[in-house]
């Protein structure tokens, strides 16, 4: 599959891309994109708890962690922002 320009240049599925964090310079932690660093992406559970979500395009996972809830790791095959298949090499 040939990638579109949007997929080739997606800042969300290319580790180290130039995204600006709201709490620190870069929301990337190695290959993991900490979504809370982009827009305070806190998971609301309706209780007195907190949670954060991260996306790892290399391991192909979305991870939700927080207080009072069990960690949840979901396998993903496509970038949730651009739809790029994560199992294909870029040309």
Backbone atoms as SQL, in Angstrom:
CREATE TABLE atoms (id INTEGER PRIMARY KEY, chain TEXT, resi INTEGER, resn TEXT, atom TEXT, x REAL, y REAL, z REAL);
INSERT INTO atoms VALUES
  (1, 'A', 1, 'UNK', 'N', 0.836, -1.181, 0.000),
  (2, 'A', 1, 'UNK', 'CA', 0.000, 0.000, 0.000),
  (3, 'A', 1, 'UNK', 'C', 0.883, 1.249, 0.000),
  (4, 'A', 2, 'UNK', 'N', 0.575, 2.147, -0.897),
  (5, 'A', 2, 'UNK', 'CA', 1.329, 3.393, -0.954),
  (6, 'A', 2, 'UNK', 'C', 0.740, 4.383, 0.056),
  (7, 'A', 3, 'UNK', 'N', 1.624, 4.990, 0.847),
  (8, 'A', 3, 'UNK', 'CA', 1.182, 5.932, 1.867),
  (9, 'A', 3, 'UNK', 'C', 0.857, 7.287, 1.269),
  (10, 'A', 4, 'UNK', 'N', -0.132, 7.944, 1.847),
  (11, 'A', 4, 'UNK', 'CA', -0.460, 9.309, 1.441),
  (12, 'A', 4, 'UNK', 'C', 0.551, 10.264, 2.071),
  (13, 'A', 5, 'UNK', 'N', 0.584, 11.495, 1.617),
  (14, 'A', 5, 'UNK', 'CA', 1.478, 12.505, 2.202),
  (15, 'A', 5, 'UNK', 'C', 1.157, 12.715, 3.673),
  (16, 'A', 6, 'UNK', 'N', -0.138, 12.698, 4.009),
  (17, 'A', 6, 'UNK', 'CA', -0.547, 12.865, 5.407),
  (18, 'A', 6, 'UNK', 'C', 0.038, 11.745, 6.268),
  (19, 'A', 7, 'UNK', 'N', 0.006, 10.514, 5.766),
  (20, 'A', 7, 'UNK', 'CA', 0.537, 9.384, 6.517),
  (21, 'A', 7, 'UNK', 'C', 2.060, 9.437, 6.613),
  (22, 'A', 8, 'UNK', 'N', 2.722, 9.845, 5.531),
  (23, 'A', 8, 'UNK', 'CA', 4.180, 9.943, 5.541),
  (24, 'A', 8, 'UNK', 'C', 4.665, 10.994, 6.526),
  (25, 'A', 9, 'UNK', 'N', 3.861, 12.043, 6.744),
  (26, 'A', 9, 'UNK', 'CA', 4.272, 13.163, 7.583),
  (27, 'A', 9, 'UNK', 'C', 3.525, 13.234, 8.912),
  (28, 'A', 10, 'UNK', 'N', 2.810, 12.175, 9.274),
  (29, 'A', 10, 'UNK', 'CA', 2.021, 12.188, 10.504),
  (30, 'A', 10, 'UNK', 'C', 2.944, 12.321, 11.725),
  (31, 'A', 11, 'UNK', 'N', 2.693, 13.316, 12.534),
  (32, 'A', 11, 'UNK', 'CA', 3.512, 13.563, 13.721),
  (33, 'A', 11, 'UNK', 'C', 3.164, 12.626, 14.865),
  (34, 'A', 12, 'UNK', 'N', 2.049, 11.912, 14.742),
  (35, 'A', 12, 'UNK', 'CA', 1.591, 11.064, 15.842),
  (36, 'A', 12, 'UNK', 'C', 2.093, 9.629, 15.762),
  (37, 'A', 13, 'UNK', 'N', 2.547, 9.186, 14.611),
  (38, 'A', 13, 'UNK', 'CA', 3.007, 7.793, 14.497),
  (39, 'A', 13, 'UNK', 'C', 4.460, 7.679, 14.050),
  (40, 'A', 14, 'UNK', 'N', 5.200, 8.769, 14.126),
  (41, 'A', 14, 'UNK', 'CA', 6.626, 8.743, 13.823),
  (42, 'A', 14, 'UNK', 'C', 7.378, 9.224, 15.067),
  (43, 'A', 15, 'UNK', 'N', 7.903, 8.280, 15.872),
  (44, 'A', 15, 'UNK', 'CA', 8.589, 8.655, 17.110),
  (45, 'A', 15, 'UNK', 'C', 9.642, 9.726, 16.888),
  (46, 'A', 16, 'UNK', 'N', 9.635, 10.709, 17.788),
  (47, 'A', 16, 'UNK', 'CA', 10.597, 11.795, 17.719),
  (48, 'A', 16, 'UNK', 'C', 10.167, 12.953, 16.850),
  (49, 'A', 17, 'UNK', 'N', 8.957, 12.894, 16.300),
  (50, 'A', 17, 'UNK', 'CA', 8.490, 13.989, 15.447),
  (51, 'A', 17, 'UNK', 'C', 8.365, 15.272, 16.263),
  (52, 'A', 18, 'UNK', 'N', 8.223, 16.358, 15.574),
  (53, 'A', 18, 'UNK', 'CA', 8.235, 17.666, 16.222),
  (54, 'A', 18, 'UNK', 'C', 6.863, 18.084, 16.749),
  (55, 'A', 19, 'UNK', 'N', 6.368, 17.356, 17.725),
  (56, 'A', 19, 'UNK', 'CA', 5.158, 17.760, 18.437),
  (57, 'A', 19, 'UNK', 'C', 5.584, 18.530, 19.680),
  (58, 'A', 20, 'UNK', 'N', 4.829, 19.541, 20.042),
  (59, 'A', 20, 'UNK', 'CA', 5.145, 20.297, 21.244),
  (60, 'A', 20, 'UNK', 'C', 4.244, 19.841, 22.376),
  (61, 'A', 21, 'UNK', 'N', 4.855, 19.586, 23.528),
  (62, 'A', 21, 'UNK', 'CA', 4.097, 19.196, 24.701),
  (63, 'A', 21, 'UNK', 'C', 3.640, 20.412, 25.486),
  (64, 'A', 22, 'UNK', 'N', 2.598, 20.247, 26.298),
  (65, 'A', 22, 'UNK', 'CA', 2.128, 21.364, 27.102),
  (66, 'A', 22, 'UNK', 'C', 2.831, 21.411, 28.453),
  (67, 'A', 23, 'UNK', 'N', 3.465, 20.316, 28.867),
  (68, 'A', 23, 'UNK', 'CA', 4.157, 20.290, 30.149),
  (69, 'A', 23, 'UNK', 'C', 5.668, 20.227, 30.006),
  (70, 'A', 24, 'UNK', 'N', 6.124, 19.680, 28.907),
  (71, 'A', 24, 'UNK', 'CA', 7.562, 19.591, 28.650),
  (72, 'A', 24, 'UNK', 'C', 7.777, 19.781, 27.159),
  (73, 'A', 25, 'UNK', 'N', 9.021, 19.840, 26.748),
  (74, 'A', 25, 'UNK', 'CA', 9.325, 20.148, 25.347),
  (75, 'A', 25, 'UNK', 'C', 8.767, 19.142, 24.364),
  (76, 'A', 26, 'UNK', 'N', 8.882, 17.861, 24.663),
  (77, 'A', 26, 'UNK', 'CA', 8.432, 16.842, 23.719),
  (78, 'A', 26, 'UNK', 'C', 7.535, 15.834, 24.423),
  (79, 'A', 27, 'UNK', 'N', 6.419, 15.473, 23.802),
  (80, 'A', 27, 'UNK', 'CA', 5.550, 14.457, 24.387),
  (81, 'A', 27, 'UNK', 'C', 6.056, 13.033, 24.147),
  (82, 'A', 28, 'UNK', 'N', 7.162, 12.888, 23.384),
  (83, 'A', 28, 'UNK', 'CA', 7.700, 11.558, 23.099),
  (84, 'A', 28, 'UNK', 'C', 8.605, 11.110, 24.231),
  (85, 'A', 29, 'UNK', 'N', 8.412, 9.881, 24.679),
  (86, 'A', 29, 'UNK', 'CA', 9.292, 9.239, 25.653),
  (87, 'A', 29, 'UNK', 'C', 9.782, 7.971, 24.973),
  (88, 'A', 30, 'UNK', 'N', 10.968, 8.032, 24.402),
  (89, 'A', 30, 'UNK', 'CA', 11.474, 6.991, 23.509),
  (90, 'A', 30, 'UNK', 'C', 10.484, 6.828, 22.356),
  (91, 'A', 31, 'UNK', 'N', 9.875, 5.665, 22.198),
  (92, 'A', 31, 'UNK', 'CA', 8.942, 5.431, 21.094),
  (93, 'A', 31, 'UNK', 'C', 7.485, 5.616, 21.501),
  (94, 'A', 32, 'UNK', 'N', 7.248, 6.121, 22.699),
  (95, 'A', 32, 'UNK', 'CA', 5.887, 6.228, 23.212),
  (96, 'A', 32, 'UNK', 'C', 5.434, 7.686, 23.245),
  (97, 'A', 33, 'UNK', 'N', 4.269, 7.938, 22.671),
  (98, 'A', 33, 'UNK', 'CA', 3.686, 9.275, 22.641),
  (99, 'A', 33, 'UNK', 'C', 2.731, 9.404, 23.821),
  (100, 'A', 34, 'UNK', 'N', 3.054, 10.267, 24.774),
  (101, 'A', 34, 'UNK', 'CA', 2.215, 10.486, 25.950),
  (102, 'A', 34, 'UNK', 'C', 1.163, 11.518, 25.606),
  (103, 'A', 35, 'UNK', 'N', -0.064, 11.057, 25.394),
  (104, 'A', 35, 'UNK', 'CA', -1.123, 11.937, 24.917),
  (105, 'A', 35, 'UNK', 'C', -1.480, 13.027, 25.916),
  (106, 'A', 36, 'UNK', 'N', -1.273, 12.780, 27.208),
  (107, 'A', 36, 'UNK', 'CA', -1.548, 13.828, 28.196),
  (108, 'A', 36, 'UNK', 'C', -0.631, 15.025, 28.020),
  (109, 'A', 37, 'UNK', 'N', 0.508, 14.813, 27.372),
  (110, 'A', 37, 'UNK', 'CA', 1.430, 15.915, 27.117),
  (111, 'A', 37, 'UNK', 'C', 0.948, 16.815, 25.980),
  (112, 'A', 38, 'UNK', 'N', 0.016, 16.334, 25.177),
  (113, 'A', 38, 'UNK', 'CA', -0.482, 17.121, 24.052),
  (114, 'A', 38, 'UNK', 'C', -1.650, 18.013, 24.448),
  (115, 'A', 39, 'UNK', 'N', -2.576, 17.449, 25.222),
  (116, 'A', 39, 'UNK', 'CA', -3.781, 18.217, 25.533),
  (117, 'A', 39, 'UNK', 'C', -4.412, 17.749, 26.838),
  (118, 'A', 40, 'UNK', 'N', -3.590, 17.498, 27.843),
  (119, 'A', 40, 'UNK', 'CA', -4.088, 17.044, 29.133),
  (120, 'A', 40, 'UNK', 'C', -5.071, 15.898, 28.943),
  (121, 'A', 41, 'UNK', 'N', -4.666, 14.881, 28.193),
  (122, 'A', 41, 'UNK', 'CA', -5.533, 13.748, 27.875),
  (123, 'A', 41, 'UNK', 'C', -5.751, 12.828, 29.052),
  (124, 'A', 42, 'UNK', 'N', -6.543, 13.272, 30.003),
  (125, 'A', 42, 'UNK', 'CA', -6.806, 12.498, 31.202),
  (126, 'A', 42, 'UNK', 'C', -8.089, 11.699, 31.030),
  (127, 'A', 43, 'UNK', 'N', -8.042, 10.451, 31.401),
  (128, 'A', 43, 'UNK', 'CA', -9.206, 9.585, 31.316),
  (129, 'A', 43, 'UNK', 'C', -10.103, 9.852, 32.515),
  (130, 'A', 44, 'UNK', 'N', -11.362, 10.135, 32.285),
  (131, 'A', 44, 'UNK', 'CA', -12.308, 10.359, 33.377),
  (132, 'A', 44, 'UNK', 'C', -13.070, 9.075, 33.646),
  (133, 'A', 45, 'UNK', 'N', -13.070, 8.662, 34.903),
  (134, 'A', 45, 'UNK', 'CA', -13.758, 7.429, 35.271),
  (135, 'A', 45, 'UNK', 'C', -15.037, 7.710, 36.049),
  (136, 'A', 46, 'UNK', 'N', -15.313, 8.975, 36.356),
  (137, 'A', 46, 'UNK', 'CA', -16.495, 9.316, 37.131),
  (138, 'A', 46, 'UNK', 'C', -16.282, 9.133, 38.621),
  (139, 'A', 47, 'UNK', 'N', -15.105, 8.676, 38.998),
  (140, 'A', 47, 'UNK', 'CA', -14.762, 8.503, 40.406),
  (141, 'A', 47, 'UNK', 'C', -13.556, 9.350, 40.719),
  (142, 'A', 48, 'UNK', 'N', -13.100, 9.298, 41.954),
  (143, 'A', 48, 'UNK', 'CA', -11.942, 10.082, 42.367),
  (144, 'A', 48, 'UNK', 'C', -10.664, 9.362, 41.951),
  (145, 'A', 49, 'UNK', 'N', -10.470, 9.256, 40.643),
  (146, 'A', 49, 'UNK', 'CA', -9.305, 8.584, 40.091),
  (147, 'A', 49, 'UNK', 'C', -8.767, 9.412, 38.927),
  (148, 'A', 50, 'UNK', 'N', -7.641, 9.031, 38.415),
  (149, 'A', 50, 'UNK', 'CA', -7.071, 9.697, 37.248),
  (150, 'A', 50, 'UNK', 'C', -6.517, 8.618, 36.309),
  (151, 'A', 51, 'UNK', 'N', -6.248, 8.997, 35.105),
  (152, 'A', 51, 'UNK', 'CA', -5.654, 8.062, 34.158),
  (153, 'A', 51, 'UNK', 'C', -5.039, 8.794, 32.982),
  (154, 'A', 52, 'UNK', 'N', -4.117, 8.142, 32.333),
  (155, 'A', 52, 'UNK', 'CA', -3.448, 8.709, 31.170),
  (156, 'A', 52, 'UNK', 'C', -3.407, 7.672, 30.053),
  (157, 'A', 53, 'UNK', 'N', -3.325, 8.160, 28.831),
  (158, 'A', 53, 'UNK', 'CA', -3.260, 7.283, 27.662),
  (159, 'A', 53, 'UNK', 'C', -1.971, 7.575, 26.895),
  (160, 'A', 54, 'UNK', 'N', -1.323, 6.511, 26.431),
  (161, 'A', 54, 'UNK', 'CA', -0.142, 6.675, 25.593),
  (162, 'A', 54, 'UNK', 'C', -0.276, 5.773, 24.367),
  (163, 'A', 55, 'UNK', 'N', 0.414, 6.152, 23.304),
  (164, 'A', 55, 'UNK', 'CA', 0.383, 5.435, 22.031),
  (165, 'A', 55, 'UNK', 'C', 1.809, 5.084, 21.647),
  (166, 'A', 56, 'UNK', 'N', 2.063, 3.812, 21.370),
  (167, 'A', 56, 'UNK', 'CA', 3.385, 3.377, 20.949),
  (168, 'A', 56, 'UNK', 'C', 3.269, 2.766, 19.550),
  (169, 'A', 57, 'UNK', 'N', 3.638, 3.531, 18.512),
  (170, 'A', 57, 'UNK', 'CA', 3.513, 3.018, 17.144),
  (171, 'A', 57, 'UNK', 'C', 4.494, 1.899, 16.814),
  (172, 'A', 58, 'UNK', 'N', 5.583, 1.786, 17.563),
  (173, 'A', 58, 'UNK', 'CA', 6.556, 0.721, 17.311),
  (174, 'A', 58, 'UNK', 'C', 6.030, -0.612, 17.851),
  (175, 'A', 59, 'UNK', 'N', 5.510, -0.598, 19.080),
  (176, 'A', 59, 'UNK', 'CA', 4.937, -1.815, 19.672),
  (177, 'A', 59, 'UNK', 'C', 3.477, -2.022, 19.276),
  (178, 'A', 60, 'UNK', 'N', 2.905, -1.047, 18.598),
  (179, 'A', 60, 'UNK', 'CA', 1.515, -1.074, 18.114),
  (180, 'A', 60, 'UNK', 'C', 0.524, -1.238, 19.270),
  (181, 'A', 61, 'UNK', 'N', 0.647, -0.352, 20.275),
  (182, 'A', 61, 'UNK', 'CA', -0.241, -0.423, 21.432),
  (183, 'A', 61, 'UNK', 'C', -0.748, 0.947, 21.854),
  (184, 'A', 62, 'UNK', 'N', -1.968, 0.959, 22.374),
  (185, 'A', 62, 'UNK', 'CA', -2.527, 2.076, 23.128),
  (186, 'A', 62, 'UNK', 'C', -2.603, 1.577, 24.562),
  (187, 'A', 63, 'UNK', 'N', -2.098, 2.377, 25.511),
  (188, 'A', 63, 'UNK', 'CA', -2.062, 1.970, 26.903),
  (189, 'A', 63, 'UNK', 'C', -2.767, 3.005, 27.756),
  (190, 'A', 64, 'UNK', 'N', -3.635, 2.536, 28.630),
  (191, 'A', 64, 'UNK', 'CA', -4.324, 3.393, 29.581),
  (192, 'A', 64, 'UNK', 'C', -3.928, 2.947, 30.982),
  (193, 'A', 65, 'UNK', 'N', -3.399, 3.874, 31.770),
  (194, 'A', 65, 'UNK', 'CA', -3.016, 3.580, 33.150),
  (195, 'A', 65, 'UNK', 'C', -3.592, 4.651, 34.053),
  (196, 'A', 66, 'UNK', 'N', -3.777, 4.311, 35.311),
  (197, 'A', 66, 'UNK', 'CA', -4.288, 5.310, 36.240),
  (198, 'A', 66, 'UNK', 'C', -4.506, 4.742, 37.622),
  (199, 'A', 67, 'UNK', 'N', -4.934, 5.609, 38.512),
  (200, 'A', 67, 'UNK', 'CA', -5.204, 5.184, 39.879),
  (201, 'A', 67, 'UNK', 'C', -6.605, 4.612, 39.966),
  (202, 'A', 68, 'UNK', 'N', -6.753, 3.561, 40.707),
  (203, 'A', 68, 'UNK', 'CA', -8.064, 2.971, 40.922),
  (204, 'A', 68, 'UNK', 'C', -8.612, 2.167, 39.764),
  (205, 'A', 69, 'UNK', 'N', -7.824, 2.008, 38.698),
  (206, 'A', 69, 'UNK', 'CA', -8.263, 1.208, 37.548),
  (207, 'A', 69, 'UNK', 'C', -7.132, 0.283, 37.125),
  (208, 'A', 70, 'UNK', 'N', -7.488, -0.855, 36.583),
  (209, 'A', 70, 'UNK', 'CA', -6.477, -1.773, 36.070),
  (210, 'A', 70, 'UNK', 'C', -5.899, -1.223, 34.780),
  (211, 'A', 71, 'UNK', 'N', -4.582, -1.391, 34.548),
  (212, 'A', 71, 'UNK', 'CA', -3.998, -0.966, 33.273),
  (213, 'A', 71, 'UNK', 'C', -4.658, -1.702, 32.109),
  (214, 'A', 72, 'UNK', 'N', -4.805, -1.010, 31.016),
  (215, 'A', 72, 'UNK', 'CA', -5.405, -1.590, 29.831),
  (216, 'A', 72, 'UNK', 'C', -4.470, -1.356, 28.654),
  (217, 'A', 73, 'UNK', 'N', -4.090, -2.428, 27.979),
  (218, 'A', 73, 'UNK', 'CA', -3.227, -2.335, 26.799),
  (219, 'A', 73, 'UNK', 'C', -4.002, -2.911, 25.625),
  (220, 'A', 74, 'UNK', 'N', -4.149, -2.109, 24.575),
  (221, 'A', 74, 'UNK', 'CA', -4.900, -2.509, 23.398),
  (222, 'A', 74, 'UNK', 'C', -3.955, -2.525, 22.200),
  (223, 'A', 75, 'UNK', 'N', -3.967, -3.615, 21.467),
  (224, 'A', 75, 'UNK', 'CA', -3.173, -3.702, 20.236),
  (225, 'A', 75, 'UNK', 'C', -3.881, -2.933, 19.133),
  (226, 'A', 76, 'UNK', 'N', -3.108, -2.184, 18.360),
  (227, 'A', 76, 'UNK', 'CA', -3.669, -1.427, 17.241),
  (228, 'A', 76, 'UNK', 'C', -2.871, -1.743, 15.984),
  (229, 'A', 77, 'UNK', 'N', -3.546, -1.729, 14.857),
  (230, 'A', 77, 'UNK', 'CA', -2.895, -2.012, 13.581),
  (231, 'A', 77, 'UNK', 'C', -2.694, -0.776, 12.723),
  (232, 'A', 78, 'UNK', 'N', -3.371, 0.318, 13.093),
  (233, 'A', 78, 'UNK', 'CA', -3.323, 1.550, 12.317),
  (234, 'A', 78, 'UNK', 'C', -3.124, 2.736, 13.247),
  (235, 'A', 79, 'UNK', 'N', -2.472, 3.770, 12.750),
  (236, 'A', 79, 'UNK', 'CA', -2.352, 5.007, 13.515),
  (237, 'A', 79, 'UNK', 'C', -3.746, 5.581, 13.711),
  (238, 'A', 80, 'UNK', 'N', -4.128, 5.920, 14.945),
  (239, 'A', 80, 'UNK', 'CA', -5.473, 6.466, 15.170),
  (240, 'A', 80, 'UNK', 'C', -5.662, 7.875, 14.592),
  (241, 'A', 81, 'UNK', 'N', -4.591, 8.537, 14.204),
  (242, 'A', 81, 'UNK', 'CA', -4.697, 9.899, 13.691),
  (243, 'A', 81, 'UNK', 'C', -4.705, 9.963, 12.164),
  (244, 'A', 82, 'UNK', 'N', -3.910, 9.120, 11.498),
  (245, 'A', 82, 'UNK', 'CA', -3.821, 9.207, 10.030),
  (246, 'A', 82, 'UNK', 'C', -4.244, 7.929, 9.313),
  (247, 'A', 83, 'UNK', 'N', -4.385, 6.830, 10.042),
  (248, 'A', 83, 'UNK', 'CA', -4.795, 5.573, 9.424),
  (249, 'A', 83, 'UNK', 'C', -3.676, 4.771, 8.795),
  (250, 'A', 84, 'UNK', 'N', -2.423, 5.196, 9.004),
  (251, 'A', 84, 'UNK', 'CA', -1.289, 4.467, 8.418),
  (252, 'A', 84, 'UNK', 'C', -1.196, 3.065, 9.022),
  (253, 'A', 85, 'UNK', 'N', -1.069, 2.024, 8.183),
  (254, 'A', 85, 'UNK', 'CA', -0.864, 0.675, 8.721),
  (255, 'A', 85, 'UNK', 'C', 0.463, 0.612, 9.480),
  (256, 'A', 86, 'UNK', 'N', 0.423, 0.150, 10.716),
  (257, 'A', 86, 'UNK', 'CA', 1.632, 0.121, 11.542),
  (258, 'A', 86, 'UNK', 'C', 2.478, -1.106, 11.284),
  (259, 'A', 87, 'UNK', 'N', 1.976, -2.065, 10.518),
  (260, 'A', 87, 'UNK', 'CA', 2.735, -3.291, 10.254),
  (261, 'A', 87, 'UNK', 'C', 3.491, -3.244, 8.928),
  (262, 'A', 88, 'UNK', 'N', 3.449, -2.117, 8.235),
  (263, 'A', 88, 'UNK', 'CA', 4.134, -2.012, 6.945),
  (264, 'A', 88, 'UNK', 'C', 5.329, -1.079, 7.055),
  (265, 'A', 89, 'UNK', 'N', 6.377, -1.402, 6.357),
  (266, 'A', 89, 'UNK', 'CA', 7.552, -0.539, 6.289),
  (267, 'A', 89, 'UNK', 'C', 7.274, 0.621, 5.348),
  (268, 'A', 90, 'UNK', 'N', 7.816, 1.781, 5.696),
  (269, 'A', 90, 'UNK', 'CA', 7.669, 2.931, 4.800),
  (270, 'A', 90, 'UNK', 'C', 8.706, 2.854, 3.704),
  (271, 'A', 91, 'UNK', 'N', 8.348, 3.366, 2.551),
  (272, 'A', 91, 'UNK', 'CA', 9.276, 3.367, 1.411),
  (273, 'A', 91, 'UNK', 'C', 10.033, 4.664, 1.354);
